[in-house]
Amino acid sequence: MLSTKAMPWAGSELLLECFALAVELRDLDMRASPYDLRAQGREPVPVDTPEGRRQYETEQRVLATAARPLRVRLIAIIRATVTAARPRDPEPVG
């Protein structure tokens, strides 16, 4: 997760939002895997059927849409940090 590498500049709020989204993404991947997680309260996504593939794609699109603003914020923070860290040209003397 890039947000962990951008600490402390990214801030804990953005880090937690990115982590929560990562958990949702992992949950979807696990539900679409061959593991039966119903005992843990996770309904499978039957990707071996056309309906299941549509469900998986729909859920992926929802999560990708949720990721967009987080990605924009993270990129802006990293750009601002890199810009602030660049050495400045000395003022001309004269």
N, C-alpha and C positions, 0 to 999 in steps of 0.2 A: 504494500500500500504506500503510494508516494507520499501521502499526507504524513506518515510517520517519519519519513526522511526529511520532511520540511519543518519539523519541530525544531525550535520553539516558535519559529516565525509564523507557522500556520495557525497556531493557537489551539487550545484544547476543545473549543466548541466545534470547529471545523473537523478536527481529528475525530471526535465522537460521532459526528454526522456521517463522515466517510466510513467509519468502522461499522456503524449501524447498517449502512447500505451494503457493505461487504458481507455482513452476516446474512442479509436478505438474499443476496446473490448466491452465497454458498448454500443456503437453505434450498433455493430453487434447484441448484445443481445436484444436491443430495436427493431431493425428491424425484429428479429425473434419472437418477442412477439405478442400477439393478438392485440396490439394497431396499429392503422392505422396512420402512421406518414408521409404520402405522402404530407400533407399540409405543413410540415416542410422540404420538399425536401428529405426525406429519403425513399428509395424504400424498400418495405418489402421483407423478405426472407421467402418464403412460406414453412415452415418446415413440414407442413401437407402433402406435396407431396414428392415423391422420388427425384425429381429434386431439390426441395428446400432444402431437407436434405443434398444432395450432395453439393449444394452451401454453406450451412452453415458449413459443415465439411471442405470444401476447404478453406473458409475464416478463420476458426478457426486454421487450420494448418499454414496458412500464418502468422497469428498473433503469434502463438506459436513459429514459426521460428524466428520472429522478437524479441521475448522476450528472447530467449536464450542468446545472447551476453550481454543484459542488466543484466540478472540474474547472469551471470558469473562475470561481473564487480562488481556488488553489493556484491556478496559473497566474492570476493577478498578484497574489501574495508573493509567489516565487519571483516573478518579474520585478516587483517593487524591491524585494530583498536584494536581488542581484544588482539592480540599478544603484541602490543605496551603498552597496559594498564596493562598487567600482572606484578606483582611485580617480581623484579629480586632477585636472591639469592645474598647475600652479598659476596664480594670478601673475600677469606680467608686471615686472618692476619697471618703473620709469616715469 
